[in-house]
């Protein structure tokens, strides 16, 4: 906590207060030593900027919770996209074999809308 206080130009007491309010995430070692990840400094700067703009700590907490849930949504979307990329790869492999049986399989199991969506997602990712 001392290092974080020094790097963020805040007191240990302030960091402890923010941690107790749930504004900062902390991990503890087996000897109960606090570990903050690299995002803690950015989060502290965000909190201080919000406070300086007149927001209450409760408003800041709500804003942080909203941002955290958006990050989770983005991670879930990325996982779904990776799954789609795998599906597309398998489909392209099947289509690349020019085997009429495989092409029929793909035609039966993947709609035109799905292929269009997959192609659009691939374009967005690249």
N, CA, C and O of each residue as an XYZ file, in Angstrom:
504
protein
N       0.824     -1.184      0.000
C       0.000      0.000      0.000
C       0.870      1.250      0.000
O       0.494      2.271     -0.576
N       2.014      1.174      0.634
C       2.922      2.315      0.669
C       3.388      2.711     -0.722
O       3.442      3.894     -1.060
N       3.723      1.711     -1.521
C       4.164      1.986     -2.900
C       3.039      2.626     -3.707
O       3.268      3.575     -4.457
N       1.838      2.109     -3.553
C       0.691      2.654     -4.269
C       0.430      4.092     -3.834
O       0.133      4.950     -4.666
N       0.540      4.358     -2.542
C       0.341      5.718     -2.042
C       1.369      6.666     -2.641
O       1.047      7.786     -3.039
N       2.601      6.202     -2.699
C       3.669      7.030     -3.254
C       3.455      7.290     -4.743
O       3.616      8.417     -5.210
N       3.093      6.249     -5.484
C       2.894      6.381     -6.927
C       1.669      7.227     -7.286
O       1.644      7.875     -8.332
N       0.667      7.217     -6.427
C      -0.576      7.933     -6.723
C      -0.653      9.304     -6.059
O      -1.596     10.060     -6.293
N       0.339      9.623     -5.233
C       0.349     10.891     -4.484
C      -0.853     11.030     -3.558
O      -1.383     12.125     -3.370
N      -1.275      9.912     -2.984
C      -2.348      9.897     -2.004
C      -1.811      9.281     -0.715
O      -0.764      8.634     -0.707
N      -2.538      9.493      0.354
C      -2.104      8.917      1.630
C      -2.553      7.466      1.735
O      -3.489      7.045      1.056
N      -1.881      6.710      2.586
C      -2.280      5.323      2.843
C      -3.700      5.289      3.401
O      -4.486      4.392      3.096
N      -4.004      6.276      4.212
C      -5.329      6.342      4.829
C      -6.416      6.499      3.754
O      -7.470      5.870      3.836
N      -6.152      7.338      2.753
C      -7.112      7.533      1.669
C      -7.293      6.239      0.884
O      -8.417      5.852      0.564
N      -6.192      5.576      0.580
C      -6.258      4.316     -0.168
C      -7.017      3.267      0.630
O      -7.826      2.524      0.074
N      -6.760      3.204      1.924
C      -7.463      2.266      2.795
C      -8.964      2.578      2.812
O      -9.796      1.672      2.774
N      -9.292      3.861      2.869
C     -10.691      4.291      2.875
C     -11.383      3.882      1.575
O     -12.487      3.338      1.604
N     -10.742      4.138      0.443
C     -11.317      3.764     -0.849
C     -11.475      2.249     -0.955
O     -12.459      1.757     -1.508
N     -10.511      1.523     -0.429
C     -10.583      0.057     -0.453
C     -11.765     -0.428      0.385
O     -12.514     -1.307     -0.042
N     -11.930      0.140      1.566
C     -13.035     -0.254      2.446
C     -14.392      0.092      1.848
O     -15.376     -0.601      2.106
N     -14.457      1.163      1.046
C     -15.705      1.541      0.383
C     -16.000      0.664     -0.838
O     -17.106      0.686     -1.380
N     -14.995     -0.106     -1.260
C     -15.166     -0.959     -2.424
C     -14.816     -0.262     -3.735
O     -15.138     -0.766     -4.811
N     -14.161      0.888     -3.651
C     -13.762      1.613     -4.855
C     -12.499      1.030     -5.473
O     -12.269      1.164     -6.675
N     -11.686      0.387     -4.653
C     -10.441     -0.244     -5.104
C     -10.496     -1.728     -4.824
O     -11.003     -2.157     -3.787
N      -9.977     -2.504     -5.744
C      -9.902     -3.952     -5.553
C      -8.532     -4.295     -4.991
O      -7.513     -3.766     -5.434
N      -8.524     -5.178     -4.021
C      -7.267     -5.572     -3.389
C      -7.225     -7.085     -3.236
O      -8.239     -7.729     -2.969
N      -6.049     -7.630     -3.410
C      -5.822     -9.057     -3.156
C      -4.953     -9.136     -1.903
O      -4.175     -8.226     -1.616
N      -5.094    -10.214     -1.175
C      -4.288    -10.379      0.042
C      -3.458    -11.647     -0.053
O      -3.909    -12.678     -0.552
N      -2.245    -11.539      0.435
C      -1.358    -12.702      0.471
C      -1.729    -13.577      1.665
O      -2.605    -13.220      2.454
N      -1.076    -14.696      1.794
C      -1.343    -15.601      2.919
C      -0.978    -14.935      4.250
O      -1.529    -15.281      5.294
N      -0.057    -13.990      4.206
C       0.300    -13.268      5.429
C      -0.494    -11.973      5.578
O      -0.124    -11.096      6.358
N      -1.607    -11.860      4.813
C      -2.525    -10.738      4.868
C      -1.935     -9.434      4.320
O      -2.430     -8.352      4.638
N      -0.893     -9.527      3.508
C      -0.281     -8.371      2.873
C      -1.140     -7.975      1.677
O      -1.581     -8.839      0.920
N      -1.382     -6.672      1.500
C      -2.234     -6.196      0.402
C      -1.456     -6.094     -0.896
O      -0.328     -5.602     -0.939
N      -2.102     -6.579     -1.963
C      -1.541     -6.454     -3.301
C      -2.566     -5.751     -4.189
O      -3.716     -6.180     -4.282
N      -2.147     -4.690     -4.828
C      -2.991     -3.980     -5.788
C      -2.436     -4.240     -7.179
O      -1.220     -4.261     -7.370
N      -3.321     -4.438     -8.154
C      -2.832     -4.677     -9.509
C      -2.487     -3.356    -10.200
O      -2.668     -2.277     -9.636
N      -1.988     -3.467    -11.428
C      -1.509     -2.293    -12.157
C      -2.597     -1.269    -12.441
O      -2.297     -0.091    -12.635
N      -3.839     -1.689    -12.468
C      -4.928     -0.761    -12.772
C      -5.319      0.108    -11.578
O      -6.110      1.039    -11.726
N      -4.775     -0.185    -10.408
C      -5.145      0.564     -9.200
C      -4.762      2.037     -9.310
O      -5.511      2.903     -8.858
N      -3.618      2.331     -9.897
C      -3.195      3.732    -10.031
C      -4.159      4.472    -10.955
O      -4.586      5.586    -10.650
N      -4.500      3.856    -12.079
C      -5.453      4.477    -12.998
C      -6.796      4.689    -12.313
O      -7.442      5.722    -12.487
N      -7.197      3.709    -11.544
C      -8.478      3.807    -10.840
C      -8.442      4.933     -9.815
O      -9.413      5.676     -9.672
N      -7.332      5.062     -9.105
C      -7.202      6.148     -8.125
C      -7.245      7.515     -8.802
O      -7.883      8.441     -8.301
N      -6.568      7.639     -9.937
C      -6.607      8.900    -10.676
C      -8.030      9.203    -11.151
O      -8.477     10.350    -11.115
N      -8.728      8.165    -11.592
C     -10.116      8.332    -12.025
C     -10.974      8.822    -10.855
O     -11.763      9.754    -11.009
N     -10.817      8.198     -9.699
C     -11.586      8.583     -8.510
C     -11.309     10.041     -8.149
O     -12.233     10.810     -7.885
N     -10.036     10.410     -8.139
C      -9.661     11.783     -7.778
C     -10.200     12.789     -8.794
O     -10.659     13.865     -8.409
N     -10.153     12.459    -10.076
C     -10.697     13.352    -11.105
C     -12.206     13.524    -10.936
O     -12.734     14.626    -11.077
N     -12.883     12.433    -10.635
C     -14.331     12.510    -10.408
C     -14.647     13.357     -9.181
O     -15.564     14.179     -9.204
N     -13.891     13.154     -8.122
C     -14.090     13.958     -6.908
C     -13.864     15.440     -7.202
O     -14.629     16.291     -6.750
N     -12.813     15.742     -7.959
C     -12.503     17.137     -8.290
C     -13.573     17.774     -9.172
O     -13.721     18.996     -9.194
N     -14.313     16.948     -9.894
C     -15.383     17.485    -10.729
C     -16.703     17.585     -9.961
O     -17.725     17.982    -10.521
N     -16.674     17.221     -8.675
C     -17.843     17.408     -7.820
C     -18.679     16.169     -7.569
O     -19.732     16.262     -6.938
N     -18.247     15.019     -8.040
C     -19.019     13.795     -7.811
C     -18.806     13.293     -6.391
O     -17.724     13.424     -5.820
N     -19.875     12.712     -5.833
C     -19.752     12.095     -4.511
C     -19.109     10.724     -4.671
O     -19.053     10.179     -5.773
N     -18.625     10.172     -3.562
C     -18.011      8.842     -3.608
C     -19.037      7.775     -4.003
O     -18.693      6.786     -4.650
N     -20.280      7.979     -3.615
C     -21.335      7.031     -3.983
C     -21.577      7.066     -5.493
O     -21.759      6.023     -6.121
N     -21.578      8.266     -6.071
C     -21.740      8.390     -7.527
C     -20.559      7.750     -8.253
O     -20.725      7.084     -9.274
N     -19.376      7.964     -7.709
C     -18.162      7.386     -8.306
C     -18.237      5.863     -8.252
O     -17.886      5.188     -9.220
N     -18.690      5.325     -7.134
C     -18.803      3.873     -6.989
C     -19.760      3.299     -8.028
O     -19.473      2.267     -8.635
N     -20.891      3.959     -8.236
C     -21.855      3.498     -9.245
C     -21.229      3.533    -10.630
O     -21.418      2.614    -11.426
N     -20.489      4.588    -10.914
C     -19.850      4.720    -12.218
C     -18.813      3.605    -12.420
O     -18.713      3.041    -13.510
N     -18.045      3.289    -11.374
C     -17.051      2.217    -11.462
C     -17.711      0.858    -11.648
O     -17.209      0.021    -12.400
N     -18.819      0.635    -10.976
C     -19.547     -0.635    -11.128
C     -20.050     -0.774    -12.560
O     -19.969     -1.851    -13.150
N     -20.574      0.325    -13.122
C     -21.043      0.301    -14.510
C     -19.895     -0.006    -15.462
O     -20.051     -0.802    -16.388
N     -18.742      0.621    -15.240
C     -17.575      0.380    -16.100
C     -17.100     -1.064    -15.978
O     -16.743     -1.688    -16.977
N     -17.095     -1.597    -14.754
C     -16.673     -2.988    -14.556
C     -17.594     -3.948    -15.299
O     -17.127     -4.915    -15.900
N     -18.917     -3.684    -15.262
C     -19.846     -4.579    -15.948
C     -19.694     -4.453    -17.460
O     -19.884     -5.435    -18.177
N     -19.354     -3.254    -17.962
C     -19.093     -3.087    -19.394
C     -17.855     -3.875    -19.802
O     -17.833     -4.481    -20.873
N     -16.823     -3.873    -18.957
C     -15.613     -4.648    -19.254
C     -15.933     -6.135    -19.324
O     -15.414     -6.844    -20.186
N     -16.778     -6.602    -18.429
C     -17.174     -8.014    -18.428
C     -17.937     -8.332    -19.717
O     -17.720     -9.377    -20.329
N     -18.842     -7.413    -20.131
C     -19.592     -7.615    -21.373
C     -18.649     -7.709    -22.562
O     -18.842     -8.549    -23.441
N     -17.629     -6.854    -22.599
C     -16.666     -6.870    -23.705
C     -15.898     -8.185    -23.710
O     -15.673     -8.768    -24.770
N     -15.492     -8.658    -22.523
C     -14.771     -9.932    -22.446
C     -15.645    -11.089    -22.932
O     -15.173    -11.975    -23.646
N     -16.916    -11.075    -22.540
C     -17.822    -12.134    -22.991
C     -17.987    -12.087    -24.503
O     -18.023    -13.129    -25.158
N     -18.088    -10.885    -25.057
C     -18.219    -10.737    -26.505
C     -16.973    -11.254    -27.211
O     -17.075    -11.921    -28.240
N     -15.803    -10.951    -26.668
C     -14.563    -11.438    -27.271
C     -14.509    -12.966    -27.270
O     -14.051    -13.573    -28.238
N     -14.975    -13.586    -26.186
C     -15.004    -15.048    -26.130
C     -15.951    -15.614    -27.182
O     -15.642    -16.617    -27.825
N     -17.100    -14.975    -27.355
C     -18.048    -15.430    -28.373
C     -17.449    -15.278    -29.760
O     -17.613    -16.152    -30.611
N     -16.751    -14.162    -29.990
C     -16.130    -13.928    -31.293
C     -15.058    -14.981    -31.566
O     -14.939    -15.467    -32.690
N     -14.278    -15.335    -30.543
C     -13.264    -16.383    -30.725
C     -13.925    -17.706    -31.100
O     -13.409    -18.448    -31.936
N     -15.055    -17.996    -30.487
C     -15.794    -19.200    -30.834
C     -16.286    -19.155    -32.275
O     -16.232    -20.153    -32.993
N     -16.768    -17.980    -32.690
C     -17.204    -17.824    -34.075
C     -16.035    -17.967    -35.047
O     -16.174    -18.568    -36.112
N     -14.880    -17.408    -34.671
C     -13.698    -17.536    -35.533
C     -13.336    -19.004    -35.729
O     -12.978    -19.426    -36.828
N     -13.436    -19.773    -34.648
C     -13.144    -21.207    -34.739
C     -14.142    -21.886    -35.666
O     -13.768    -22.712    -36.499
N     -15.431    -21.526    -35.512
C     -16.460    -22.101    -36.380
C     -16.210    -21.746    -37.836
O     -16.317    -22.596    -38.720
N     -15.874    -20.480    -38.080
C     -15.603    -20.035    -39.449
C     -14.424    -20.796    -40.029
O     -14.455    -21.222    -41.184
N     -13.392    -20.963    -39.229
C     -12.210    -21.692    -39.689
C     -12.580    -23.118    -40.093
O     -12.146    -23.613    -41.133
N     -13.382    -23.765    -39.262
C     -13.807    -25.126    -39.580
C     -14.666    -25.161    -40.838
O     -14.538    -26.067    -41.663
N     -15.536    -24.174    -40.977
C     -16.389    -24.106    -42.168
C     -15.543    -23.882    -43.409
O     -15.745    -24.539    -44.430
N     -14.598    -22.957    -43.325
C     -13.747    -22.679    -44.483
C     -12.916    -23.899    -44.856
O     -12.698    -24.174    -46.036
N     -12.450    -24.635    -43.835
C     -11.716    -25.869    -44.109
C     -12.593    -26.852    -44.869
O     -12.153    -27.480    -45.832
N     -13.832    -26.976    -44.426
C     -14.758    -27.885    -45.093
C     -15.037    -27.435    -46.527
O     -15.066    -28.252    -47.447
N     -15.240    -26.137    -46.709
C     -15.520    -25.619    -48.052
C     -14.303    -25.743    -48.961
O     -14.432    -25.962    -50.165
N     -13.126    -25.601    -48.371
C     -11.902    -25.663    -49.155
C     -11.606    -27.038    -49.713
O     -10.806    -27.159    -50.641
N     -12.208    -28.049    -49.192
C     -11.942    -29.417    -49.644
C     -12.653    -29.738    -50.954
O     -12.363    -30.757    -51.581
N     -13.579    -28.880    -51.370
C     -14.331    -29.063    -52.615
C     -15.019    -30.425    -52.688
O     -15.303    -30.940    -53.769
N     -15.264    -30.958    -51.578
C     -15.980    -32.223    -51.525
C     -17.470    -31.889    -51.485
O     -17.919    -31.189    -50.577
N     -18.210    -32.361    -52.419
C     -19.633    -32.004    -52.515
C     -20.399    -32.416    -51.261
O     -21.347    -31.740    -50.861
N     -19.996    -33.512    -50.646
C     -20.667    -33.948    -49.432
C     -20.436    -32.936    -48.302
O     -21.363    -32.590    -47.570
N     -19.188    -32.465    -48.168
C     -18.882    -31.474    -47.142
C     -19.592    -30.153    -47.415
O     -20.077    -29.511    -46.484
N     -19.659    -29.742    -48.674
C     -20.338    -28.506    -49.019
C     -21.827    -28.602    -48.692
O     -22.424    -27.634    -48.221
N     -22.410    -29.737    -48.933
C     -23.822    -29.941    -48.602
C     -24.031    -29.876    -47.091
O     -25.019    -29.316    -46.616
N     -23.098    -30.450    -46.344
C     -23.177    -30.413    -44.877
C     -23.200    -28.971    -44.391
O     -24.032    -28.599    -43.562
N     -22.277    -28.159    -44.914
C     -22.194    -26.758    -44.508
C     -23.473    -26.025    -44.890
O     -24.010    -25.264    -44.084
N     -23.960    -26.237    -46.083
C     -25.175    -25.567    -46.546
C     -26.369    -25.899    -45.654
O     -27.220    -25.046    -45.403
N     -26.427    -27.130    -45.183
C     -27.548    -27.549    -44.352
C     -27.460    -26.985    -42.935
O     -28.490    -26.722    -42.314
N     -26.233    -26.793    -42.410
C     -26.064    -26.430    -41.006
C     -25.798    -24.950    -40.743
O     -25.839    -24.516    -39.592
N     -25.530    -24.175    -41.779
C     -25.237    -22.754    -41.576
C     -26.115    -21.941    -42.516
O     -26.104    -22.144    -43.730
N     -26.872    -21.022    -41.939
C     -27.739    -20.189    -42.761
C     -26.927    -19.103    -43.465
O     -25.801    -18.798    -43.071
N     -27.513    -18.529    -44.504
C     -26.849    -17.440    -45.219
C     -26.656    -16.234    -44.303
O     -25.647    -15.533    -44.391
N     -27.632    -15.996    -43.420
C     -27.526    -14.882    -42.477
C     -26.347    -15.082    -41.531
O     -25.629    -14.134    -41.213
N     -26.154    -16.314    -41.087
C     -25.037    -16.608    -40.180
C     -23.700    -16.393    -40.872
O     -22.778    -15.821    -40.292
N     -23.598    -16.855    -42.119
C     -22.344    -16.650    -42.855
C     -22.062    -15.166    -43.066
O     -20.919    -14.722    -42.949
N     -23.112    -14.397    -43.380
C     -22.944    -12.953    -43.560
C     -22.488    -12.297    -42.267
O     -21.607    -11.437    -42.270
N     -23.096    -12.710    -41.165
C     -22.717    -12.165    -39.858
C     -21.275    -12.519    -39.521
O     -20.524    -11.672    -39.038
N     -20.892    -13.743    -39.768
C     -19.525    -14.192    -39.488
C     -18.532    -13.411    -40.339
O     -17.486    -12.990    -39.846
N     -18.851    -13.217    -41.602
C     -17.950    -12.460    -42.486
C     -17.824    -11.018    -42.019
O     -16.729    -10.457    -42.050
N     -18.917    -10.411    -41.589
C     -18.885     -9.042    -41.084
C     -18.043     -8.949    -39.822
O     -17.248     -8.020    -39.679
N     -18.205     -9.900    -38.901
C     -17.412     -9.901    -37.675
C     -15.921    -10.047    -37.984
O     -15.083     -9.385    -37.371
N     -15.605    -10.908    -38.929
C     -14.192    -11.080    -39.310
C     -13.621     -9.794    -39.887
O     -12.475     -9.445    -39.601
N     -14.397     -9.090    -40.690
C     -13.942     -7.821    -41.248
C     -13.721     -6.791    -40.143
O     -12.756     -6.028    -40.190
N     -14.595     -6.766    -39.166
C     -14.452     -5.825    -38.048
C     -13.236     -6.148    -37.186
O     -12.583     -5.245    -36.664
N     -12.938     -7.422    -37.040
C     -11.812     -7.829    -36.206
C     -10.474     -7.542    -36.877
O      -9.478     -7.329    -36.186
N     -10.431     -7.531    -38.174
C      -9.177     -7.292    -38.911
C      -9.001     -5.856    -39.192
O      -8.006     -5.464    -39.802
